[in-house]
């Protein structure tokens, strides 16, 4: 399959009003903040002990392992975030720090290539004995991804060699001769092995990734058989009655038709399936990817691009089951969704995947981090009433304020690596074309038919629908631009050097411009008005309600802008949605005001819970802000889906 190429981050420079506030945080705040946490330097924040675990495994210091079984992965994702940041903005001091960390990792590695501080320190005789819960392969995958990212950023391959040692061990341990049935409980190593194969050319890594996928769902179930062994040691109490759908091991991957189980594991597995489908030209596997994608986004995804509706086991449930105030919607799950969608767009050249990628990035991923870069949401609800987020209830996982850190801290470094790698989402390239997927002000340099070309994009998106592209090259450069036309765009115009193009060549959601691209100015314009969106009536939670969107942005009500008891508000969908950009609000953002009503509470006696009297309404103006910005001011209620005045 002809898979579109990701342009290296070194070739991309982002300067965007909307995204700079977050991308700038990565290097200036998030990376040093998370480094301090990994080193247990911050008072009042849950101890990580991550670096200390490596020092103990390397025998630099003495002590006991601390943390969860996958604690190593926090460092791996931090390293990957740093690598992406260095690719875009070289920093010798930061690079030197990474080199020191890689030395430590190398010292913690065992002689045969094994690398995992939990099992090296705490359970040295239990390696690969509990794949269901052990996360050794999950951590390995993240370190492989970090190694590849750091190599691309700096050209240094020491971490590549460390991870090759572990990858070679994995290939031996899980060969047909030694263990022909085993596969990871938490998918991720498949992605890491594939990336390591791309860099090293070692086909055995690709083959091992494929074997892990092909074994999944075979009968008898590997994890259930693993639990029967007399020396099996349970790590997590909640898995005593293990549900094999949780790890997507209930069916062979090509037979799976619905998105099931833990949403992050699913997203990582689907991403690996897409990689392997492209590598092996496996149309059956690609069809399975498309089937799972369609089920997930058409029947099991929130309007904010989040997935995983159950707070129990962080999982998918059933079609159209999308509760707003008790959902899980882990930040990592939306990141996995974006990774999957990007791969599907690379393979199929279909813009529909980026309609979802864009939604996930602009809403859930950004909501996962505060504007100061120092606190995070693990869970991303669409409705919050702080008073009922009570421990030991069905809403104990819902937090009305972002947290400084977590005992299970997969989301913060995952957000960091995603923001740092944002450039990889904007463009694709092939020999004679550049594909524009996201509208983010930036510059990119690439080759087109062997001729270097620079493309500069300028825009105020998502608040404005005008995108101006400037192309520059020393010599004539004939080629194609494919510009994504989002699904919410109903009409648009294309100008080349001020002349309107009458042709509307459309290619799977991309406008196709085939012309001489030497020193041209191309302008895409489309209306960007706030709009009312309704859910399928089968989404029982949202019947009779509406959401407000502009472009990919979902808007929400916050108590700080309105009044308490947000569910008592009704929105008049026949009235105008008035948008106003406020430079002083949340660093500069649009707010939307609309007419509506609210049920009066006056006249209700506090001791009266039920009555037969009809409700009374008062006229109200509703104020909404972008969903990703909620929770950055006062703690209070938040609401996305608002009752509609019919």
C-alpha positions, 0 to 999 in steps of 0.5 A: 500500500502506498502510505503517505509520508510524515514530514520530519519535525526538523522540517516544520516550524509552527507559529500559530496563535491558537497552538503556540500557547500550548507548544511553548509550554512543552519546552518551557514548563511541561518538560522541566515540570515533569522532570522534577516529578520523575525525580521526586523534587516537588513537595505536595505532589504524589511521588513518582520514584521513576528515576530512582527505580532506574538508579536502583536497577542500575545498582547506583543506589540501594532501595525498593521499587516504588510505584505501579508495574508500568512506572517505567513508561512515564520516563519513556514518554517523557523522553519521547516528548523531549525528542520531539521538542529537540527536533523542533527546537535544539537545546544542548543542555536538555540534550545532555540531560537526555544523554545522561538518562540514556546512560542510566537506562543502559546501566539498568538493562540486564545482560541479555537485553531485558529492561524493566525496573519492576521485575528487575528489582521486585520480581526478578524471577517473574519475567514474562510470567504475567503478560496479562498484567505485567506491562513489560511489553507495554513499557518496552514499546514506549521506550522503542518509540522514544529511541526512534524519536531521539534518533530522528532528532539528534542522530544519536543511536545509543538508545536504539542499540539498547532497545534493539537488545530488548527487541532481540530478546523479545523476538527470542522469548516469543518465537515459535520455538519458545512461546508461540502463543504469548502476546501483550496484555496492554498493546503498545510494543507492536507500535514500537517494534514497527518503528524500530523496524523502520529505522533499523531495517530488521525484518524480525521486528516487523514479523514479531509485531505481526505475530503479536497481533495475529495471536490475539484472540486465539483459543484457548485464551492465553491470559486465562490459561496463564492464570491457571499456572500454579506460580501465577501471581496476581498484580491487580485485584480487579482482574481476578475475574478477568474479562477477555474483552477488556484486552481485545483478546475475545476474538482474532483481530480480523473478526472484531467488528465493534470497539470493545474493552479498555479504550487506550489498549484498543486504540494502540492495537488499532494503530498497530493493525494499520501499520501492519496492514500497510507493511504487508499490503493486507487488505483484509486487515485494513478492512478490519481497521475500517470496520472498527473505526466506523463503529467507534466514531459513528456509535461510540465516540463523544462529540469532543472526540473522546472514547471510553464511556465507562468509568469501570475498567475505562472501557467501551460499553455498547452502541450509543451509550454515551453518558455525559457526567460519568464517562471516562474518556481518558485523555490517552484514549483520544491520543490513541484515537488520533494516532489511529486516524492519522495512520488510516489517513496516510494509507487511504488518503481519505480526509474523513479520518482527519475530521475525527483527529482534528476533533480529538486534538482540539477538544479532549487532548487540550482539555487534558492539560491546564493552561499553565502546563502544571495540572492535568485531567485523566478523565474528560466528562462532558458535564460536571457538578463538583458536589457529586464527584464523591469518592466511592460512588459512580463518579469518584473518577470524575474530577472537577479540577485538574490534578498536579499528578497521578499515581497512574500518570500515563496521561501527562507525559502522553499529552507532552509527547502529543503536543511536541509532535503536533507538526507530524499531524499537519502535513503528509508528503509523497513524491509529487504532492503535499497533503494539508490536514490541519490548518495551523500556521506553520512553515514546512520544507520538503522535496517535490519531484526532487525540487526543494519547496517551502510552503508557509501557511497562515491562518487564524483558525479555528476562529476564522476560515481563511487559510493562506498558503505561500509556496516558494522554490528556486526553480519551477516545481510542478506538483499537487497540493491536497487541501483537506475540506472538513466535513463541517464546511458546506461551501468554500472557495480557492484562489491562486494568486488572486484568481478564483478557481472554478474547478472543484477537483475533490479527492476523498475530502481533499481539494486537489490543486495540480499546478506550477507551485513556484512562488504561488499564493493559494487562499482557501476560504470558508464560512466559520459560523457557530452552529447547533449540533444534535445527537442521534436520538439513539443516544438516550442521554442527549435526546432533546439537547443540543451542543454548540460548535464552531469548526472542530471546537465544541463549546460548553457552559461554565458556572463562572459565566452563568449561574449554578444549576446549569441543567436548568438552562434551555437554549433557544435554537431559533435565536442567533448565536452571537460570537465575540472574541475577548483578548482578556479571556483565557489568553484570548478566545471566542465566547458565544452568547445565545438566548434561552431560558432557565427554570425558576427555583424561586417559589420552591420550598427547600424541604419540598422535593416534588410537586405537581405545579408547572415549571416557571421560566425566566429569560436568560442569556447563555454564555459558552466558551471552548470546551478545551479551556474549561476548568481554568478559572473558578471551580464550578459546574460545566455542561456541553449538552444543553436542553433545547427549547422546542 
